[in-house]
Amino acid sequence: MQLTLKHIIFIIIVLLISITSNAQFTVINDSIINDSTYKKRVLESAEISFLLSLYSQDGENAATNGGTGSEQLLDATPTFVVSIPMNDDDVLTIDAGISAYTSASSSNINPFDSDKPDAFQASSGASSADVWGNLTGIYSHSSDDRNKIWSSKLSVSTEYDYFSVGFGGGRAWLFNEKNTEFNIHGNVYLDKWNTVYPIELRSGKSKSKVEDDGTVNVEDDEDNFNINNYTITGDTNYFPIFSPYKSKGRNSYSISLGFSQILSKRAQFSLVYDIVMQKGLLSTPFHRIHFQDYGNSYIDGYHIADAIETLPDSRIKMAGGIRFNIYLNRVFVLRSQYRYYEDNWGIKSHTGIAELPIKIAGKITLIPSYRYYNQTAADYFAPYNQHLSTEEFYTSDYDLSKFNSNQFGLGISYTDLDLKRNIWIAKLKSIDFQLNKYDRNTSFNSFYGAFAFKFILDS
């Protein structure tokens, strides 16, 4: 199908709708079965998708405050995706999304822009909210017999404190009349931090603005902080361990291997193995550390940092998993997954996932799900005020602590394979709605909800 002016206008309109309504969606290409006398297109018509996802969380162990304080965060994520068939064999997919959030935790990078600094209350500084943006392009090519698929990817993402460029590629091989598949993918991400440190560890600065009449005004901003203008209580001999990070870059390299096999008309299983190597700045610059062998120092009742998070400059992550899906009958399908993970920072984890799609009507499926997760603590983790100043590495980020979690989900999916519902020049293919409730035994919980829509553009 060739894109016409109507199609381009429709894509732009949906993009604008997705941004204003905070919508995001992920495209999954349909499986193609090759015919010996007719080469079917990999993608018959252009597909356009978008999703609105909302995420909220709360907890009592914010790493910004050294392992204590509010972890409250609210995030809205819109993503717009369009897949375009370039010819019979090639598909270009463009994924553009933003994520806008407000955070009580990150707002306390500078808690002193509030009249009453409090680790459990949000301040009103510039770091209390931000927008993350991402643009990804994926180009895939299928062989004439549809038994080999090549893909390449390029992505760019940015936020107030980092910029990232990623690229990668993959290949898949199908055998045994497409009942067996092996695939391999590799990705590289090159990140650059804009290191933002806790406000009490920065040098005071001010911005000068020259007015039209020649007068000079000094503008206050988050960097205009001078600790000498504040009274320190508790241990008044405040002398933190701090020097700016020497490296501001972080590179990540990953390889993923996958194998899947259709066992029968009712059962399928797959194996996956991932390995990730990271080098560079792996610490988060604004995560505070408090030492138990130091006296506690306060400004306006807020416990100021003794140091910032310091972690090794390399990390290797490895994970392997198995998935097993079985068609029970016309109503029920069971999907299950187990994953084991470990890294050279001392973390080991187990993940178990079960889904039970239930067809409650011809085009409507109810999808309850459950996920269990547990992990050991990283070698460098200790709770609030428990690290020693003699340690080489330290973090109080509870994402690196020992914990277990439970997640309960419920989804509803509407799929119209007949494509009978038209919206202007597009046909509605599916609508999905999902809710998830997550609880962790470290006083942390979150809630996730999403609406997803998928359209096929008319030829």
C-alpha positions, 0 to 999 in steps of 0.5 A: 500500500502507498501512503496518500495525503489522507493517510499522512494527515490521519497519522499526524492527527492521531499523533496529536491526539496521543500527545494531548491525551497521554496515549501509548501503544506497542505494535506487534507484527502479525505472523506471516505464512509463506505460500509457494506460489504467491509471496504474501506481504509481510505487512499488508497495510500500514498500522497505527497504534497508541496507548495511554498509560498512567503510573503512580507509586509511593513508599518510605525509602527514597534514595534521594534522601539516603534511604528514607522519605517519600517515594511518591511519583506520578507518571503519564506516558504517551507513545505513538507507533506507526508501522509502514510496509515499504515493499513486500519484504520490508517494514519500517516502525517508528515509535515516538513517546514522552513520559511526564512525571512529578516526583516527591523524591527527586524534588528533594534534590533541593529540599530547601526551596520549601519553608519546611524541608521534609524528606516525606514531603515534596518541595517545589523545585525544578527537579520535582517534575520532568519530561522524558522523550524517546524516538525509535526507528526499527527496520525489518526485512524478511526473506522470500520464503519468510524463514529469515528476518533481519532487523536494525534499530536506532533510538534517541532519548533525553531527560533533564539529567541524561541523553542516550543514543542506542542502536542494534540489530537482530536476526531470526531463523524459522525451521520445521515449517515455522514450528521452530524459531531461533533468534539473536539480538544485540543492542548498544546504548551510549548515555551521557549524564548531566550530573545533578548533585544534592544541593548542599554539595554544590557551590553556590552560583547565581545568574545575572540578567541585564535589563533594557535600562542597564540595571543588573538583576540577580536571578535565583535558581536551584543552583543559587545555594550557599551553605554558609547562609544556613545554620547547621544543627546536630553535628556542626562540624560538617565535612562530607566526603564528596568530589564530582564524578570523573566520568559522566558517560555510561555504555551498555551492551546487550545480547539476547538469544531466543528459542521457541518450539511449537510442541502441538496444536495446543502447546508452545514453549520458548527459552530466552537468555540475556546478557548485559554489560555496562561500563561507566557512571552507574551511580545516580549522582543525587542519591544521598548517603548517611554514615553511621560513624558520622554525626548527623548534620541538619539544616532546618531539620533536614538530614544533609548528605555525608556522601553520594552514592558510589558504585563500581563502574562496571556491571554484568547482568545475566538472565535466563527464562522459560515460557510455556503456553497451553491452549486448554479449551475454547475458553481458557489459555494458560501462559506461564513464565519463569526467569532467573537473574544474577549479576556481579553486584551480588543480586540474584532473583527469581520471577514467576508469572502466570496469565489465564486469558478467558474468552468471555465473548466472541471478540472479548478476552478477560486476562487475569495475571499474577507475578511473584518476584524476590531478590537478594541485596546487592553487596553495596547496599545498606539502609538509611544511616547504616553505611560506614565511611570506610567502605569503598562502595555504598548505596541506600537505593532500595531497588538494590535491597533484599525484597519480594513483591507481588503483582496482580493484574487484570486486562480486557482485550477486544479484537476485531479480526474482521476489521468491520469498524471504520474510523475515517480511513482506518479500521479498528483492530483492537482495544486493550485495557490493563490494570496492575497493582504492585506491592513490595515488602519494603513499604513500597507500592504502585499502580499501573493502568493503560488503554491501548488502541490499534488501527489498520489504515485502508488501502 
